[in-house]
Amino acid sequence: MRNIKGKQLVILIGLVVLLLSGGCTKSKNVIGSDAGGVPQLSNFADDIKDITLPVELVWDRKDSMVIKTESFRGGIFSYKGRAEIMSLKDYMVASMKDNKWRLVGETASKNIMLAFVKPNKTCMMVIGEGMFNKTELKLYVAIDKTGSNSSGSYGSQDSFTPQNSFAQ
């Protein structure tokens, strides 16, 4: 009788392991060919509609700060998630270019730093390894709401109306 219960327990544990690991084997639409890529679906940084982020990244409230005044808007937006660093870099460069941002600087050491501009807007981002095998993305965004959009060389200026405030 004990052997039967032991075999049942082994089978039950095996089924639980299969069920739990089954969720990890679902196919995802990813950028690049490796399974550690970043999904193509995206969300937005705060309510800034011209900075899109992969859905794998989750906003980290404690490491973020938003500044909104009559003439300036911006802040530090921190995100963490499971993504391969180079895949995230490629995703962000392509996404920013699609949203008419111009890449004006890039540097890499332990972390990768990218700098983008638009008329009256600047976005610097740092991509690096975080704790617990998570990738960190920090966005440093500055938007001058008083500046004119006369140059037109970087694309059109988007309006920014608060929809998803961080004061949740």
C-alpha positions in Angstrom: 0.0 0.0 0.0 2.8 2.4 0.8 4.3 1.9 -2.7 1.1 2.9 -4.3 0.8 6.1 -2.3 4.5 6.9 -3.1 3.9 6.4 -6.8 0.8 8.5 -6.7 2.7 11.3 -4.9 5.5 11.1 -7.6 2.9 11.3 -10.4 1.1 14.2 -8.6 4.4 16.1 -8.2 5.2 15.4 -11.9 1.8 16.8 -13.0 2.3 19.9 -10.9 5.7 20.5 -12.4 4.4 20.1 -15.9 1.5 22.5 -15.3 3.8 25.1 -13.8 6.4 24.8 -16.5 3.7 24.8 -19.3 3.2 28.5 -18.8 6.8 29.2 -19.6 6.6 27.4 -23.0 3.9 29.5 -24.5 5.2 31.2 -27.7 5.5 34.9 -27.7 5.8 37.4 -30.5 9.4 38.6 -29.8 11.9 40.8 -31.4 14.9 38.9 -32.6 15.4 35.2 -32.9 16.3 34.4 -29.3 13.8 33.4 -26.7 15.1 36.1 -24.4 13.8 38.8 -26.7 11.4 41.6 -25.9 7.7 41.3 -26.9 6.6 43.7 -29.7 3.5 44.8 -27.8 4.2 48.0 -25.8 3.0 50.4 -23.2 3.9 54.1 -22.6 6.2 55.8 -20.3 3.8 57.6 -17.9 1.4 59.4 -20.2 4.1 60.4 -22.7 2.7 58.9 -25.9 5.9 59.1 -28.0 8.0 56.8 -25.7 6.8 53.2 -26.0 8.1 50.4 -23.8 7.9 46.7 -24.1 5.3 45.1 -22.0 7.9 43.0 -20.2 9.0 46.1 -18.3 7.1 47.1 -15.1 7.2 50.6 -13.7 9.2 50.9 -10.4 7.4 53.6 -8.4 10.1 53.9 -5.6 12.8 54.6 -8.1 10.8 57.1 -10.2 10.1 60.8 -9.9 7.8 62.9 -12.0 8.0 66.7 -12.3 5.2 68.8 -13.8 5.1 72.6 -13.8 3.6 75.2 -16.1 6.7 75.3 -18.3 8.4 72.0 -17.8 7.5 68.3 -17.7 9.7 65.3 -17.2 11.3 63.2 -14.6 13.1 59.9 -14.0 11.1 56.8 -15.0 12.4 53.5 -13.8 11.3 50.1 -15.2 12.4 46.6 -14.5 11.7 43.3 -16.2 13.0 40.2 -17.8 14.6 41.2 -21.1 17.9 40.6 -22.8 19.9 43.9 -22.6 20.9 44.0 -26.3 17.5 43.1 -27.4 16.0 45.9 -25.2 18.5 48.4 -26.6 17.6 47.4 -30.2 13.9 47.7 -29.3 14.2 51.1 -27.8 16.3 52.5 -30.6 13.8 51.3 -33.2 10.8 52.4 -31.1 12.2 55.9 -30.6 13.0 56.3 -34.3 9.5 55.2 -35.1 8.2 58.0 -32.8 10.4 60.6 -34.6 13.1 60.8 -31.9 16.7 61.3 -33.2 19.5 59.3 -31.6 22.3 61.8 -30.8 24.5 59.8 -28.6 25.3 56.3 -27.4 27.9 54.9 -25.0 28.4 51.4 -23.5 30.4 50.0 -20.6 28.7 48.0 -17.9 25.5 49.8 -18.8 24.2 51.2 -22.2 23.3 54.9 -22.4 21.3 56.3 -25.2 20.4 60.0 -25.8 17.5 61.1 -28.0 16.1 64.5 -28.9 13.0 66.0 -30.4 12.1 69.7 -30.6 11.8 70.9 -27.0 12.3 67.3 -25.7 15.3 65.3 -24.5 15.3 61.6 -23.4 18.3 59.9 -22.0 18.0 56.2 -21.1 20.3 53.8 -19.3 19.9 50.1 -19.7 21.6 47.7 -17.3 21.6 44.6 -15.3 19.5 44.7 -12.1 19.0 42.4 -9.2 17.4 38.9 -9.5 18.3 38.6 -13.3 16.1 41.6 -14.1 17.0 44.2 -16.6 16.6 47.9 -15.6 15.7 50.7 -17.8 15.9 54.3 -16.5 14.5 57.1 -18.6 15.5 60.7 -17.9 12.9 62.9 -19.8 12.8 66.7 -20.1 10.1 68.5 -22.0 10.2 72.3 -22.3 6.5 73.2 -22.7 7.3 76.9 -23.4 9.7 76.3 -26.4 8.5 76.8 -30.0 8.5 74.0 -32.6 10.0 76.1 -35.3 12.9 73.8 -36.4 10.7 70.9 -37.5 13.8 68.8 -38.3 13.2 66.1 -35.7 9.5 65.5 -36.3 6.3 66.8 -35.0 5.8 67.8 -31.3 3.1 65.8 -29.6 0.8 67.3 -27.0 1.0 65.9 -23.5 -2.2 65.7 -21.5 -2.2 63.8 -18.2 -4.1 60.5 -18.4 -2.3 58.1 -16.2 -0.8 60.0 -13.4 1.8 58.5 -11.1 -0.2 59.8 -8.1 -2.2 56.6 -8.0 
